[in-house]
C-alpha cells in the first residue's frame, strides 16, 4: 500500500470526522492523545487535504517540530508545510544569530503574506521571538526586474541600513558583495 492509499483511508476514517467536528465547534486547540509515530502527522495531512486552511502546530521543542515537519512534508509534498524556527543558534545564547534560520523565518512570513492555506510547524522558543510587521516587511523589500535602473550606491546603502554584511564572497543569508558593476546578494527571502 502506498502513501496516497493510506491518506485516502485516513480521510474517510471516523477519527478524522471526529477531528473535523472538534474544529467545526470553534475549538481553537485540539489535543491528539494515544497516537504514536507518524500517526498525528498522517491525520493532520489528511485533514489538511480535505480542508486546506491556515494551521499552526506548536510542538514541545525544536527536535520534535523538525520530526513532525519532516513527516508532513513527506506526506503533503513541498510548499504545503513550513518549519518556523528560532533565529538563534541556541535558546540560551541570544546574541548568536543563525542566518539559515532567519532565512527560513523570512520565507514562512513571505509565504503566509501571499497565501490563504498553509501548515506551520514550530515550537515555543520560535514563537517567543518578535516578528516583523507586514507593513515593515513590505517597506524593506526591494524587487528588481530586468530593465530597472537602480544605482549600486543605493543598493549598498539600502542593504547596509537593513543589516546586511558586505563581504568579498557571499556564502550565507544576510551577506552581499559588490565587484565592479556586479552586486551579489544572499537574501533572506526567495
C-alpha positions as CSV (number, residue, x, y, z in Angstrom):
1,X,0.0,0.0,0.0
2,X,1.4,3.4,-1.0
3,X,1.2,6.7,0.9
4,X,-1.7,8.1,-1.2
5,X,-3.8,5.0,-0.4
6,X,-3.1,5.4,3.3
7,X,-4.0,9.1,3.2
8,X,-7.3,8.2,1.4
9,X,-8.2,5.7,4.1
10,X,-7.4,8.3,6.8
11,X,-9.5,10.9,5.0
12,X,-12.5,8.6,5.1
13,X,-12.0,7.4,8.7
14,X,-14.4,8.1,11.6
15,X,-11.5,9.6,13.7
16,X,-10.8,12.2,11.1
17,X,-14.6,13.1,11.1
18,X,-14.3,13.5,14.9
19,X,-11.4,15.9,14.4
20,X,-13.4,17.8,11.8
21,X,-16.3,18.1,14.3
22,X,-14.0,19.4,17.0
23,X,-12.8,22.2,14.7
24,X,-16.3,22.8,13.5
25,X,-17.4,23.7,17.0
26,X,-14.8,26.6,17.0
27,X,-12.3,24.8,19.2
28,X,-9.1,26.7,18.6
29,X,-6.9,24.0,20.2
30,X,-7.2,20.3,19.7
31,X,-5.0,17.7,21.5
32,X,-4.5,14.3,19.9
33,X,-3.8,11.6,22.5
34,X,-3.0,8.0,22.2
35,X,-1.2,8.2,18.9
36,X,2.4,7.3,18.2
37,X,5.0,7.6,15.5
38,X,3.8,9.4,12.4
39,X,0.1,8.9,13.1
40,X,-0.6,12.5,14.2
41,X,1.1,13.9,11.1
42,X,-0.9,11.4,8.9
43,X,-4.2,12.6,10.4
44,X,-3.2,16.3,10.1
45,X,-2.1,15.7,6.5
46,X,-5.5,14.0,5.7
47,X,-7.4,16.8,7.5
48,X,-5.5,19.5,5.6
49,X,-6.1,17.8,2.3
50,X,-9.9,17.8,3.0
51,X,-9.9,21.4,4.5
52,X,-6.9,23.5,3.5
53,X,-6.7,26.4,5.9
54,X,-4.1,28.3,8.0
55,X,-2.9,25.8,10.6
56,X,-0.2,26.3,13.2
57,X,1.2,23.3,15.0
58,X,3.2,24.0,18.2
59,X,5.5,21.1,19.2
60,X,7.3,21.0,22.6
61,X,10.8,21.6,21.2
62,X,12.8,22.1,18.0
63,X,13.7,18.5,17.6
64,X,10.0,17.3,17.8
65,X,9.0,20.1,15.5
66,X,11.5,19.1,12.9
67,X,10.5,15.4,13.0
68,X,6.8,16.4,12.6
69,X,7.6,18.8,9.8
70,X,9.6,16.1,8.0
71,X,6.7,13.7,8.2
72,X,4.2,16.3,6.9
73,X,6.5,17.3,4.1
74,X,6.9,13.7,3.0
75,X,3.1,13.2,3.1
76,X,2.0,16.5,1.5
77,X,4.9,17.5,-0.7
78,X,6.9,20.7,-0.8
79,X,5.3,24.1,-0.1
80,X,2.4,22.7,1.9
81,X,4.0,22.6,5.3
82,X,6.7,25.0,6.6
83,X,9.1,24.9,9.5
84,X,9.3,28.2,11.6
85,X,12.5,28.1,13.7
86,X,14.0,30.4,16.2
87,X,16.5,32.9,14.8
88,X,19.1,32.0,17.4
89,X,21.6,29.1,17.4
90,X,21.0,28.3,21.0
91,X,18.0,29.4,23.1
92,X,20.2,30.4,25.9
93,X,22.7,32.4,23.7
94,X,20.5,35.2,22.3
95,X,23.3,37.0,20.6
96,X,24.3,34.2,18.2
97,X,22.0,34.5,15.2
98,X,21.6,31.7,12.8
99,X,21.3,33.2,9.3
100,X,19.8,30.0,7.8
101,X,17.0,30.1,10.4
102,X,16.4,33.7,9.7
103,X,16.1,32.8,6.0
104,X,13.5,30.1,6.9
105,X,11.5,32.5,9.0
106,X,11.5,35.1,6.3
107,X,10.3,32.5,3.7
108,X,7.5,31.5,6.0
109,X,6.4,35.1,6.6
110,X,6.6,35.9,2.9
111,X,4.5,32.8,2.1
112,X,1.7,33.4,4.6
113,X,1.6,37.0,3.4
114,X,0.6,35.8,0.0
115,X,-1.4,32.6,0.6
116,X,-4.6,31.6,2.4
117,X,-3.8,28.0,3.4
118,X,-0.7,26.5,4.9
119,X,0.6,24.5,7.8
120,X,3.3,25.9,10.0
121,X,5.2,23.7,12.4
122,X,7.0,25.5,15.2
123,X,7.9,25.4,18.9
124,X,7.7,27.8,21.8
125,X,11.2,29.4,21.5
126,X,10.5,30.3,17.9
127,X,7.1,31.8,18.8
128,X,8.5,33.8,21.6
129,X,10.5,36.0,19.2
130,X,9.1,39.2,17.8
131,X,8.2,39.1,14.1
132,X,8.4,41.9,11.7
133,X,5.0,43.5,10.8
134,X,3.6,43.1,7.3
135,X,4.0,46.9,6.7
136,X,7.6,46.9,7.7
137,X,8.4,43.8,5.6
138,X,6.8,45.4,2.5
139,X,8.6,48.7,3.2
140,X,12.0,47.0,3.5
141,X,11.6,44.8,0.4
142,X,13.1,45.7,-3.0
143,X,12.0,43.8,-6.1
144,X,14.3,44.4,-9.1
145,X,13.3,43.5,-12.6
146,X,15.2,43.3,-15.8
147,X,15.4,46.9,-17.2
148,X,15.1,48.6,-13.8
149,X,17.7,51.3,-13.2
150,X,19.0,51.0,-9.7
151,X,22.3,52.6,-8.7
152,X,24.9,50.5,-6.9
153,X,25.2,53.2,-4.3
154,X,21.5,52.9,-3.5
155,X,21.8,49.1,-3.2
156,X,24.9,49.4,-1.0
157,X,23.2,51.9,1.3
158,X,19.9,50.0,1.4
159,X,21.5,46.7,2.3
160,X,23.8,48.2,4.9
161,X,20.9,50.0,6.6
162,X,19.0,46.7,6.7
163,X,21.7,44.8,8.5
164,X,23.4,43.0,5.5
165,X,27.1,42.4,5.8
166,X,29.3,43.4,2.9
167,X,32.0,40.8,2.2
168,X,34.2,39.6,-0.7
169,X,32.3,36.4,-1.4
170,X,28.7,35.7,-0.5
171,X,28.0,32.3,1.2
172,X,25.1,32.7,3.7
173,X,21.9,34.7,4.1
174,X,22.4,38.4,5.1
175,X,25.6,39.0,3.0
176,X,26.3,40.9,-0.1
177,X,29.3,41.8,-2.3
178,X,30.0,44.4,-4.9
179,X,32.6,43.7,-7.6
180,X,32.6,46.3,-10.3
181,X,29.1,46.5,-11.7
182,X,28.0,43.2,-10.2
183,X,26.1,43.0,-6.9
184,X,25.7,39.6,-5.3
185,X,23.1,39.4,-2.6
186,X,22.1,36.4,-0.5
187,X,18.6,37.4,0.5
188,X,16.6,36.3,3.5
189,X,13.7,35.5,1.2
190,X,13.0,34.0,-2.3
